[in-house]
Amino acid sequence: AAVCVVLAIVFFCGKGGFLIMIYNTAPPEVKAKYRKRRLFRAMGILMLAIAAMTVALALYFEQLQKLYTYGVVGAILLCMFYVLGYCKEDDGTDENRPPQE
């Protein structure tokens, strides 16, 4: 859990892009489609969620074992869809949304 908290701090500081495989191995054209700040913030939130689930499992192992397994898989999938959708660069097709930085 401590490692996840440290990684979350690294991501929240805007560092650690080399740790995100899909971002690190992408060509520059694909990297340009992602908002770096949002991507790192989303990864930081994911790391904090994993740390919280690890602590909960350690404290309540007997009661949460089966629920934890489904929860971790679901949370990781949910966060990955969030990262892929939320961090994409805006293409400007929505007139009602103000321009993003």
LUMMAR-408504 format. One record per atom (N, C-alpha, C, O): x, y, z; atom name; residue number from 1; residue in three letters. Coordinates in Angstrom, 2 decimals, always signed. Example, Ala and Ser with C-alpha at 12.3 -4.5 7.8 and 13.67 -1.06 7.14 Angstrom:
BEGIN
        u        v        w  name  resi  resn
   +13.19    -5.69    +7.80     N     1   ALA
   +12.30    -4.50    +7.80    CA     1   ALA
   +13.20    -3.30    +7.80     C     1   ALA
   +14.24    -3.32    +8.46     O     1   ALA
   +12.85    -2.25    +7.08     N     2   SER
   +13.67    -1.06    +7.14    CA     2   SER
   +12.90    +0.03    +7.87     C     2   SER
   +13.41    +1.14    +8.04     O     2   SER
END
This chain:
BEGIN
        u        v        w  name  resi  resn
    +0.83    -1.19    +0.00     N     1   ALA
    +0.00    +0.00    +0.00    CA     1   ALA
    +0.87    +1.26    +0.00     C     1   ALA
    +0.53    +2.26    -0.62     O     1   ALA
    +1.99    +1.19    +0.69     N     2   ALA
    +2.88    +2.35    +0.76    CA     2   ALA
    +3.46    +2.67    -0.61     C     2   ALA
    +3.62    +3.84    -0.97     O     2   ALA
    +3.77    +1.64    -1.38     N     3   VAL
    +4.31    +1.86    -2.73    CA     3   VAL
    +3.27    +2.56    -3.60     C     3   VAL
    +3.61    +3.45    -4.38     O     3   VAL
    +2.02    +2.15    -3.48     N     4   CYS
    +0.95    +2.79    -4.27    CA     4   CYS
    +0.76    +4.25    -3.86     C     4   CYS
    +0.51    +5.09    -4.72     O     4   CYS
    +0.89    +4.55    -2.58     N     5   VAL
    +0.76    +5.93    -2.12    CA     5   VAL
    +1.91    +6.77    -2.67     C     5   VAL
    +1.71    +7.90    -3.10     O     5   VAL
    +3.13    +6.22    -2.64     N     6   VAL
    +4.28    +6.93    -3.19    CA     6   VAL
    +4.10    +7.18    -4.69     C     6   VAL
    +4.38    +8.27    -5.18     O     6   VAL
    +3.63    +6.16    -5.41     N     7   LEU
    +3.37    +6.33    -6.84    CA     7   LEU
    +2.29    +7.38    -7.10     C     7   LEU
    +2.39    +8.15    -8.04     O     7   LEU
    +1.26    +7.39    -6.25     N     8   ALA
    +0.21    +8.40    -6.40    CA     8   ALA
    +0.78    +9.80    -6.24     C     8   ALA
    +0.43   +10.70    -6.99     O     8   ALA
    +1.66    +9.99    -5.26     N     9   ILE
    +2.29   +11.29    -5.07    CA     9   ILE
    +3.13   +11.67    -6.29     C     9   ILE
    +3.11   +12.83    -6.72     O     9   ILE
    +3.85   +10.70    -6.83     N    10   VAL
    +4.66   +10.96    -8.02    CA    10   VAL
    +3.76   +11.39    -9.18     C    10   VAL
    +4.07   +12.35    -9.88     O    10   VAL
    +2.64   +10.69    -9.38     N    11   PHE
    +1.74   +11.04   -10.47    CA    11   PHE
    +1.07   +12.39   -10.24     C    11   PHE
    +0.91   +13.17   -11.18     O    11   PHE
    +0.69   +12.68    -9.00     N    12   PHE
    +0.06   +13.97    -8.72    CA    12   PHE
    +1.03   +15.13    -8.92     C    12   PHE
    +0.60   +16.25    -9.18     O    12   PHE
    +2.32   +14.87    -8.80     N    13   CYS
    +3.33   +15.91    -9.05    CA    13   CYS
    +3.61   +16.09   -10.53     C    13   CYS
    +4.39   +16.97   -10.91     O    13   CYS
    +2.99   +15.27   -11.37     N    14   GLY
    +3.18   +15.40   -12.81    CA    14   GLY
    +4.38   +14.66   -13.34     C    14   GLY
    +4.83   +14.91   -14.46     O    14   GLY
    +4.91   +13.77   -12.55     N    15   LYS
    +6.08   +12.98   -12.97    CA    15   LYS
    +5.65   +11.53   -13.15     C    15   LYS
    +4.51   +11.17   -12.86     O    15   LYS
    +6.55   +10.71   -13.62     N    16   GLY
    +6.29    +9.28   -13.71    CA    16   GLY
    +5.62    +8.82   -14.98     C    16   GLY
    +5.02    +7.75   -15.01     O    16   GLY
    +5.71    +9.60   -16.05     N    17   GLY
    +5.12    +9.19   -17.31    CA    17   GLY
    +5.73    +7.91   -17.85     C    17   GLY
    +5.07    +7.17   -18.59     O    17   GLY
    +6.98    +7.65   -17.49     N    18   PHE
    +7.64    +6.43   -17.96    CA    18   PHE
    +7.06    +5.18   -17.31     C    18   PHE
    +7.32    +4.07   -17.77     O    18   PHE
    +6.27    +5.34   -16.24     N    19   LEU
    +5.65    +4.20   -15.57    CA    19   LEU
    +4.33    +3.79   -16.20     C    19   LEU
    +3.82    +2.71   -15.92     O    19   LEU
    +3.76    +4.64   -17.04     N    20   ILE
    +2.49    +4.34   -17.69    CA    20   ILE
    +2.81    +3.73   -19.05     C    20   ILE
    +3.21    +4.43   -19.98     O    20   ILE
    +2.63    +2.43   -19.17     N    21   MET
    +3.08    +1.72   -20.36    CA    21   MET
    +2.42    +2.23   -21.64     C    21   MET
    +3.10    +2.46   -22.64     O    21   MET
    +1.12    +2.40   -21.63     N    22   ILE
    +0.41    +2.81   -22.84    CA    22   ILE
    +0.84    +4.21   -23.28     C    22   ILE
    +0.82    +4.52   -24.47     O    22   ILE
    +1.23    +5.04   -22.34     N    23   TYR
    +1.66    +6.40   -22.66    CA    23   TYR
    +3.14    +6.42   -23.05     C    23   TYR
    +3.53    +7.12   -23.98     O    23   TYR
    +3.94    +5.65   -22.35     N    24   ASN
    +5.39    +5.64   -22.57    CA    24   ASN
    +5.76    +5.07   -23.92     C    24   ASN
    +6.68    +5.57   -24.57     O    24   ASN
    +5.07    +4.02   -24.36     N    25   THR
    +5.43    +3.35   -25.61    CA    25   THR
    +4.73    +3.93   -26.83     C    25   THR
    +4.99    +3.48   -27.95     O    25   THR
    +3.86    +4.89   -26.63     N    26   ALA
    +3.10    +5.46   -27.75    CA    26   ALA
    +3.97    +6.42   -28.56     C    26   ALA
    +4.85    +7.08   -28.02     O    26   ALA
    +3.70    +6.49   -29.86     N    27   PRO
    +4.42    +7.48   -30.68    CA    27   PRO
    +3.96    +8.90   -30.32     C    27   PRO
    +2.90    +9.07   -29.72     O    27   PRO
    +4.74    +9.90   -30.66     N    28   PRO
    +4.40   +11.28   -30.30    CA    28   PRO
    +3.02   +11.73   -30.78     C    28   PRO
    +2.37   +12.54   -30.12     O    28   PRO
    +2.56   +11.21   -31.94     N    29   GLU
    +1.23   +11.61   -32.43    CA    29   GLU
    +0.13   +11.13   -31.49     C    29   GLU
    -0.85   +11.83   -31.27     O    29   GLU
    +0.30    +9.93   -30.95     N    30   VAL
    -0.69    +9.39   -30.02    CA    30   VAL
    -0.59   +10.09   -28.68     C    30   VAL
    -1.61   +10.37   -28.05     O    30   VAL
    +0.63   +10.37   -28.23     N    31   LYS
    +0.82   +11.08   -26.96    CA    31   LYS
    +0.16   +12.45   -27.00     C    31   LYS
    -0.33   +12.93   -25.98     O    31   LYS
    +0.14   +13.07   -28.15     N    32   ALA
    -0.45   +14.40   -28.28    CA    32   ALA
    -1.96   +14.37   -28.09     C    32   ALA
    -2.57   +15.40   -27.81     O    32   ALA
    -2.58   +13.20   -28.24     N    33   LYS
    -4.03   +13.09   -28.08    CA    33   LYS
    -4.45   +13.05   -26.62     C    33   LYS
    -5.64   +13.19   -26.32     O    33   LYS
    -3.50   +12.87   -25.71     N    34   TYR
    -3.82   +12.77   -24.29    CA    34   TYR
    -3.42   +14.04   -23.56     C    34   TYR
    -2.40   +14.65   -23.87     O    34   TYR
    -4.22   +14.41   -22.61     N    35   ARG
    -3.88   +15.52   -21.73    CA    35   ARG
    -3.02   +14.96   -20.61     C    35   ARG
    -3.49   +14.18   -19.78     O    35   ARG
    -1.80   +15.36   -20.59     N    36   LYS
    -0.82   +14.80   -19.65    CA    36   LYS
    -1.25   +15.02   -18.20     C    36   LYS
    -1.15   +14.11   -17.38     O    36   LYS
    -1.71   +16.21   -17.88     N    37   ARG
    -2.10   +16.52   -16.51    CA    37   ARG
    -3.27   +15.63   -16.04     C    37   ARG
    -3.25   +15.10   -14.93     O    37   ARG
    -4.26   +15.47   -16.90     N    38   ARG
    -5.41   +14.62   -16.55    CA    38   ARG
    -5.01   +13.15   -16.45     C    38   ARG
    -5.49   +12.44   -15.57     O    38   ARG
    -4.13   +12.71   -17.33     N    39   LEU
    -3.68   +11.33   -17.31    CA    39   LEU
    -2.96   +11.03   -16.00     C    39   LEU
    -3.23   +10.01   -15.37     O    39   LEU
    -2.05   +11.90   -15.59     N    40   PHE
    -1.31   +11.67   -14.35    CA    40   PHE
    -2.24   +11.77   -13.14     C    40   PHE
    -2.06   +11.02   -12.18     O    40   PHE
    -3.21   +12.67   -13.17     N    41   ARG
    -4.16   +12.78   -12.06    CA    41   ARG
    -5.00   +11.50   -11.96     C    41   ARG
    -5.25   +11.00   -10.86     O    41   ARG
    -5.44   +10.99   -13.09     N    42   ALA
    -6.23    +9.76   -13.09    CA    42   ALA
    -5.41    +8.58   -12.59     C    42   ALA
    -5.92    +7.74   -11.85     O    42   ALA
    -4.15    +8.50   -12.98     N    43   MET
    -3.29    +7.41   -12.50    CA    43   MET
    -3.03    +7.55   -11.00     C    43   MET
    -2.94    +6.55   -10.29     O    43   MET
    -2.90    +8.77   -10.51     N    44   GLY
    -2.73    +8.99    -9.08    CA    44   GLY
    -3.96    +8.54    -8.30     C    44   GLY
    -3.83    +7.93    -7.24     O    44   GLY
    -5.13    +8.84    -8.82     N    45   ILE
    -6.37    +8.39    -8.17    CA    45   ILE
    -6.46    +6.87    -8.18     C    45   ILE
    -6.87    +6.27    -7.19     O    45   ILE
    -6.07    +6.25    -9.28     N    46   LEU
    -6.07    +4.79    -9.36    CA    46   LEU
    -5.13    +4.20    -8.32     C    46   LEU
    -5.48    +3.22    -7.67     O    46   LEU
    -3.95    +4.76    -8.17     N    47   MET
    -2.98    +4.25    -7.18    CA    47   MET
    -3.53    +4.40    -5.76     C    47   MET
    -3.35    +3.50    -4.94     O    47   MET
    -4.18    +5.52    -5.47     N    48   LEU
    -4.76    +5.70    -4.14    CA    48   LEU
    -5.89    +4.70    -3.89     C    48   LEU
    -6.04    +4.20    -2.78     O    48   LEU
    -6.69    +4.42    -4.92     N    49   ALA
    -7.77    +3.45    -4.77    CA    49   ALA
    -7.20    +2.05    -4.51     C    49   ALA
    -7.73    +1.32    -3.67     O    49   ALA
    -6.15    +1.68    -5.21     N    50   ILE
    -5.53    +0.38    -5.00    CA    50   ILE
    -4.93    +0.30    -3.60     C    50   ILE
    -5.03    -0.74    -2.94     O    50   ILE
    -4.32    +1.39    -3.13     N    51   ALA
    -3.76    +1.41    -1.78    CA    51   ALA
    -4.86    +1.24    -0.73     C    51   ALA
    -4.69    +0.50    +0.24     O    51   ALA
    -5.99    +1.93    -0.93     N    52   ALA
    -7.10    +1.82    +0.02    CA    52   ALA
    -7.67    +0.40    +0.03     C    52   ALA
    -8.00    -0.12    +1.09     O    52   ALA
    -7.79    -0.22    -1.14     N    53   MET
    -8.30    -1.59    -1.20    CA    53   MET
    -7.33    -2.57    -0.56     C    53   MET
    -7.76    -3.55    +0.06     O    53   MET
    -6.05    -2.33    -0.70     N    54   THR
    -5.05    -3.20    -0.08    CA    54   THR
    -5.12    -3.11    +1.43     C    54   THR
    -5.05    -4.13    +2.12     O    54   THR
    -5.26    -1.91    +1.95     N    55   VAL
    -5.39    -1.74    +3.41    CA    55   VAL
    -6.68    -2.39    +3.90     C    55   VAL
    -6.67    -3.06    +4.93     O    55   VAL
    -7.78    -2.21    +3.17     N    56   ALA
    -9.05    -2.83    +3.57    CA    56   ALA
    -8.93    -4.35    +3.57     C    56   ALA
    -9.46    -5.01    +4.47     O    56   ALA
    -8.26    -4.91    +2.59     N    57   LEU
    -8.08    -6.36    +2.55    CA    57   LEU
    -7.23    -6.85    +3.71     C    57   LEU
    -7.52    -7.89    +4.30     O    57   LEU
    -6.19    -6.10    +4.04     N    58   ALA
    -5.33    -6.49    +5.15    CA    58   ALA
    -6.08    -6.46    +6.48     C    58   ALA
    -5.85    -7.31    +7.34     O    58   ALA
    -6.97    -5.50    +6.65     N    59   LEU
    -7.70    -5.37    +7.91    CA    59   LEU
    -8.86    -6.35    +8.03     C    59   LEU
    -9.13    -6.88    +9.11     O    59   LEU
    -9.54    -6.60    +6.94     N    60   TYR
   -10.74    -7.43    +6.97    CA    60   TYR
   -10.65    -8.57    +5.97     C    60   TYR
   -11.56    -8.76    +5.16     O    60   TYR
    -9.57    -9.33    +6.01     N    61   PHE
    -9.30   -10.36    +5.01    CA    61   PHE
   -10.40   -11.40    +4.93     C    61   PHE
   -10.86   -11.71    +3.83     O    61   PHE
   -10.82   -11.94    +6.04     N    62   GLU
   -11.82   -13.01    +6.04    CA    62   GLU
   -13.16   -12.55    +5.47     C    62   GLU
   -13.79   -13.29    +4.71     O    62   GLU
   -13.59   -11.37    +5.82     N    63   GLN
   -14.90   -10.89    +5.38    CA    63   GLN
   -14.90   -10.39    +3.93     C    63   GLN
   -15.93   -10.45    +3.25     O    63   GLN
   -13.77    -9.89    +3.46     N    64   LEU
   -13.75    -9.22    +2.17    CA    64   LEU
   -13.06    -9.98    +1.05     C    64   LEU
   -12.91    -9.44    -0.05     O    64   LEU
   -12.62   -11.20    +1.30     N    65   GLN
   -11.78   -11.88    +0.32    CA    65   GLN
   -12.45   -11.99    -1.06     C    65   GLN
   -11.85   -11.59    -2.06     O    65   GLN
   -13.65   -12.53    -1.12     N    66   LYS
   -14.33   -12.71    -2.41    CA    66   LYS
   -14.75   -11.36    -2.99     C    66   LYS
   -14.59   -11.11    -4.18     O    66   LYS
   -15.29   -10.49    -2.16     N    67   LEU
   -15.72    -9.18    -2.60    CA    67   LEU
   -14.53    -8.36    -3.11     C    67   LEU
   -14.65    -7.62    -4.09     O    67   LEU
   -13.41    -8.50    -2.46     N    68   TYR
   -12.21    -7.75    -2.85    CA    68   TYR
   -11.75    -8.14    -4.25     C    68   TYR
   -11.37    -7.28    -5.05     O    68   TYR
   -11.77    -9.42    -4.54     N    69   THR
   -11.32    -9.89    -5.86    CA    69   THR
   -12.15    -9.25    -6.96     C    69   THR
   -11.60    -8.72    -7.93     O    69   THR
   -13.46    -9.29    -6.82     N    70   TYR
   -14.33    -8.68    -7.83    CA    70   TYR
   -14.17    -7.16    -7.84     C    70   TYR
   -14.22    -6.53    -8.89     O    70   TYR
   -13.99    -6.58    -6.67     N    71   GLY
   -13.85    -5.13    -6.56    CA    71   GLY
   -12.59    -4.61    -7.23     C    71   GLY
   -12.62    -3.58    -7.90     O    71   GLY
   -11.48    -5.31    -7.05     N    72   VAL
   -10.22    -4.87    -7.65    CA    72   VAL
   -10.30    -4.96    -9.16     C    72   VAL
    -9.92    -4.02    -9.86     O    72   VAL
   -10.79    -6.07    -9.67     N    73   VAL
   -10.90    -6.23   -11.12    CA    73   VAL
   -11.83    -5.16   -11.69     C    73   VAL
   -11.51    -4.53   -12.69     O    73   VAL
   -12.97    -4.96   -11.05     N    74   GLY
   -13.92    -3.94   -11.51    CA    74   GLY
   -13.36    -2.54   -11.43     C    74   GLY
   -13.54    -1.74   -12.34     O    74   GLY
   -12.67    -2.23   -10.33     N    75   ALA
   -12.12    -0.88   -10.16    CA    75   ALA
   -11.02    -0.60   -11.17     C    75   ALA
   -10.96    +0.50   -11.72     O    75   ALA
   -10.18    -1.56   -11.43     N    76   ILE
    -9.11    -1.36   -12.41    CA    76   ILE
    -9.69    -1.16   -13.81     C    76   ILE
    -9.25    -0.28   -14.54     O    76   ILE
   -10.67    -1.98   -14.17     N    77   LEU
   -11.30    -1.82   -15.49    CA    77   LEU
   -12.00    -0.46   -15.61     C    77   LEU
   -11.90    +0.21   -16.63     O    77   LEU
   -12.70    -0.08   -14.55     N    78   LEU
   -13.39    +1.21   -14.55    CA    78   LEU
   -12.41    +2.36   -14.68     C    78   LEU
   -12.63    +3.29   -15.46     O    78   LEU
   -11.33    +2.30   -13.94     N    79   CYS
   -10.33    +3.36   -13.99    CA    79   CYS
    -9.65    +3.42   -15.34     C    79   CYS
    -9.33    +4.51   -15.82     O    79   CYS
    -9.41    +2.29   -15.95     N    80   MET
    -8.75    +2.30   -17.25    CA    80   MET
    -9.67    +2.92   -18.31     C    80   MET
    -9.20    +3.68   -19.17     O    80   MET
   -10.96    +2.61   -18.26     N    81   PHE
   -11.90    +3.25   -19.19    CA    81   PHE
   -11.97    +4.75   -18.92     C    81   PHE
   -12.08    +5.55   -19.84     O    81   PHE
   -11.92    +5.11   -17.66     N    82   TYR
   -11.93    +6.52   -17.27    CA    82   TYR
   -10.70    +7.23   -17.83     C    82   TYR
   -10.81    +8.31   -18.41     O    82   TYR
    -9.54    +6.62   -17.66     N    83   VAL
    -8.30    +7.21   -18.13    CA    83   VAL
    -8.33    +7.37   -19.65     C    83   VAL
    -7.97    +8.42   -20.17     O    83   VAL
    -8.76    +6.33   -20.35     N    84   LEU
    -8.77    +6.38   -21.81    CA    84   LEU
    -9.77    +7.40   -22.35     C    84   LEU
    -9.53    +8.01   -23.39     O    84   LEU
   -10.89    +7.58   -21.66     N    85   GLY
   -11.90    +8.52   -22.13    CA    85   GLY
   -11.70    +9.94   -21.63     C    85   GLY
   -11.85   +10.89   -22.40     O    85   GLY
   -11.37   +10.10   -20.38     N    86   TYR
   -11.29   +11.41   -19.75    CA    86   TYR
   -10.04   +12.18   -20.17     C    86   TYR
   -10.06   +13.41   -20.25     O    86   TYR
    -8.99   +11.48   -20.45     N    87   CYS
    -7.71   +12.13   -20.72    CA    87   CYS
    -7.47   +12.41   -22.19     C    87   CYS
    -6.43   +12.97   -22.55     O    87   CYS
    -8.40   +12.05   -23.04     N    88   LYS
    -8.24   +12.34   -24.47    CA    88   LYS
    -8.32   +13.83   -24.70     C    88   LYS
    -9.02   +14.55   -24.00     O    88   LYS
    -7.60   +14.28   -25.70     N    89   GLU
    -7.61   +15.69   -26.07    CA    89   GLU
    -8.95   +16.00   -26.73     C    89   GLU
    -9.47   +15.19   -27.50     O    89   GLU
    -9.50   +17.16   -26.44     N    90   ASP
   -10.78   +17.58   -27.01    CA    90   ASP
   -10.58   +17.94   -28.48     C    90   ASP
    -9.67   +18.70   -28.82     O    90   ASP
   -11.44   +17.40   -29.35     N    91   ASP
   -11.30   +17.68   -30.78    CA    91   ASP
   -12.05   +18.94   -31.20     C    91   ASP
   -11.99   +19.32   -32.37     O    91   ASP
   -12.76   +19.59   -30.29     N    92   GLY
   -13.43   +20.85   -30.59    CA    92   GLY
   -14.76   +20.70   -31.29     C    92   GLY
   -15.27   +21.69   -31.81     O    92   GLY
   -15.33   +19.50   -31.34     N    93   THR
   -16.59   +19.31   -32.06    CA    93   THR
   -17.80   +19.69   -31.22     C    93   THR
   -18.89   +19.86   -31.77     O    93   THR
   -17.66   +19.82   -29.92     N    94   ASP
   -18.79   +20.17   -29.07    CA    94   ASP
   -18.79   +21.68   -28.83     C    94   ASP
   -17.92   +22.20   -28.12     O    94   ASP
   -19.76   +22.38   -29.42     N    95   GLU
   -19.80   +23.84   -29.31    CA    95   GLU
   -20.22   +24.29   -27.91     C    95   GLU
   -19.88   +25.40   -27.50     O    95   GLU
   -20.96   +23.46   -27.18     N    96   ASN
   -21.47   +23.86   -25.87    CA    96   ASN
   -20.40   +23.81   -24.78     C    96   ASN
   -20.57   +24.43   -23.73     O    96   ASN
   -19.32   +23.10   -25.02     N    97   ARG
   -18.28   +22.96   -24.01    CA    97   ARG
   -17.23   +24.06   -24.21     C    97   ARG
   -16.79   +24.30   -25.33     O    97   ARG
   -16.84   +24.72   -23.12     N    98   PRO
   -15.79   +25.74   -23.26    CA    98   PRO
   -14.46   +25.09   -23.63     C    98   PRO
   -14.24   +23.92   -23.29     O    98   PRO
   -13.57   +25.79   -24.30     N    99   PRO
   -12.28   +25.20   -24.69    CA    99   PRO
   -11.45   +24.81   -23.46     C    99   PRO
   -11.47   +25.50   -22.44     O    99   PRO
   -10.74   +23.70   -23.59     N   100   GLN
    -9.91   +23.20   -22.50    CA   100   GLN
    -8.49   +23.71   -22.67     C   100   GLN
    -8.06   +24.03   -23.78     O   100   GLN
    -7.76   +23.79   -21.55     N   101   GLU
    -6.37   +24.26   -21.61    CA   101   GLU
    -5.45   +23.19   -22.12     C   101   GLU
    -4.24   +23.41   -22.23     O   101   GLU
END
